[in-house]
């Protein structure tokens, strides 16, 4: 009798410890993603390329879309193929795909990483940089990466995370917003959210200085 009363609390504590461990690991990956994006930004001065660097770093912590819609696997392919830029990234990473188990799984992971990764570029005053090509050697650039981490453990996810519906307004990227709208076209959004989908927003930023180019050296 006593064990039956204590067991739910014990189970919650065990799940919480596991989930916090995964969150700590994911936070390290997001920190690395911020560094990768910043490094790409100061070298190539290309916002699209810098975001791809962040997305690639976040692929290992991104669940396949099939994990987000377990009961609706028939639309998984359609979801992934409605992310043009994400699919372009898959094509670029084709050699990496060869070491993974299954092309579809890799596509789903890249799609999720692209959807839930946001990148901002800030100057030394904290103002958003719209055009990275305007950067000059010696300028500091801060890259802020926001990643929406999928919480997989039940009970705990509802306590420490936010539901997809609650976070919808924060997914300001056109691709991510369109992703939610497309799901609503196929299924009832409430049914989708009731699948216990909870996310935790993880943020990291890195500041680097634009390197000298060969032209700057005269």
N, C-alpha and C positions, 0 to 999 in steps of 0.2 A: 504493500500500500504506500509506504513512504517513498519507495523507489519510483512508483508511478507518478507521484507528485513532483519529485525532483527531476525526473528524466527530461521533461520539456525544457527546463532551464539549463540543464547540463548540455543538451543537444544544441541549444541556442549559443551557448558559450563556445562549444567546439566549432560550430559553423562560423561564428564571429572571428575566431582565431585564424581559421583557414582563409576567410575572405580578406581579413586585414593583411595577411601575408601576401596574397595575390595583389592587393592594392599597392603595397609597398614596392613590389616588383614592377608593377605597371608604372608607378611614379618614376622609377629610375629610367624606364624606357622613354617616358615623356620628356624627362630631362635630356636624355640623349637625342631625342627627336629635335628638341629646341637647338641643341648644339649643331646637329647636322644641317638644319635649315639655315642657321646663322652662318655656318661655314660656306654653304652653297651660295648664300646671298652675297657675301663679301668677295667671293671669287668670280661668280658668273653675273651678278647683278640682274638676276632674272627671278621674278616672284614665283612664276609657275614652276620653275626648276627647284626653287627652295622649298615649295610646298611638297613637291614629289619626294624630296629628301626626307621631310618630316613623316610623310605617309609611309614610306618604305621602312622607317625606323619603328613605326607603330604596328606594322603588319603582325609581328609575333603576338601582340596582346589583343588583336582584333578577332572577334568570333566570326565564323562564317555566317552569312545571312540565314542559312538553313537552321542555325541555332536560335535565331531570333524569331523564326516563324516555323517552329517544329511541326505544327499540324498542317502546314500549308506548303509542303515542299514542292508542289507542282508549279508554284509561281516563283521559285527561287531563281531559276535561270532568267526569267523575265525581269526580275528585280535587278540582277547583276548587269544585264545587258542594257538597262535603261540608265546606266551611268557612263556616258561616253568617255569622259576623261579618265574614269577609273579603269575602263577597258583598255584605253590607250596605255595606261601604266602597266597593265597586265602584259601587253604585247612587248613592252620594253624589258620586262623582267622575265621573259620566257625562259632564259637559261636557268634562272633560279627555280622556276616551276618544275624543271626536270628532276629536282631532288626531292620534291614533295610528293605526297601520295594523292594523285588525282588532280586533273586540271580544274574541275569544277570547284573543288574545295579551295584551291588557290584563288580562283576568281572571286569566290565569296569573301575570302579574307581581305583581299585587296579592295573590294567594293566597300566593305565595312570600314576599313582603315581610312579610305578616302572620304566616306560620308561623315565620320565622327571626328575628323581631324581638322582643326581650323588654325590658320597661321596669320599673325599680324606682324607688321614691320613698323618699328617706332624709331624716331630719331632721339638724340640725347635729351631733348626737352619733353619726350613722351608723346610727341605728335605723330600721327600715322603717316607713313611714307607711301605715297601712291605709286611712284615710279622709281624703281631701284637703279635705273640707268643714270639717274641724276646724282648718284653718290660719287664722291671724289675720294682719292686716296687720303687716308688719315681720318676720315669720318667714322664716327661710331654708329653702329646700328644694333638695335635690340630686337630680337625676334621672340615673339610670344606665341607659344603653342598651347592650344586648348584641345584636350582630348576627352571625349565622353566615353568613359570606361564602363563596359557592360558588367553588371554584378550578377554572378551566376548562382550564388547560394541563396536558397529560399529563406524567408523570415528575416534574415540579416539584411538582404537587399532592400526590403521595404523600410527598414529602420534608418539606414545610413544613406540611401540613395533617393533619387527622384524618378518618377515614372516618365516614360517617353512622352506622354501627353503633357505633363507638367513642364518638361524641358523643351517643348516644341518651339516656343518663342525664342529660346536661346540658340536654336539651330538656325542662325541667320543666313548661312550660306544657301545660295539658290539651289544647289544640287541636293543638299540635305533636306531643305524644305520641300522640294519637289518629290523627294523620296517618300516622305510621309504622305503627301497628297496622292501619290500614285498608289500607295497601299490602300488609302481610303477609297480609291476607285474600284479596287478589286474586292475588298472585304470591309466589314464594319469596323471602324477604328476602335470602338470600345472593346470589341472582341479581341482585337490585336493587343491592346494595352492590358487586357485582363489575363494575358499569358505571363504575367509577373515579370514584365520587362522593366528593369530599373537600371539607372545609370548614375555614375558619379563623375562630376566634372573635375578633371585634373589639369592643372596649369603649370607651365614652366617657362622660363625665359632665359636667354643667353645674350650677352652683349659682346660683340667683337668689333675690331677696327678693320676698315677696308684696307686691303694690302696694296703696296706699291705695284704698279704695273711696269712692264718693260718701257713703255713710253714715258713714264714718270722718271725713270732713271736716265733719260736723255739718250 
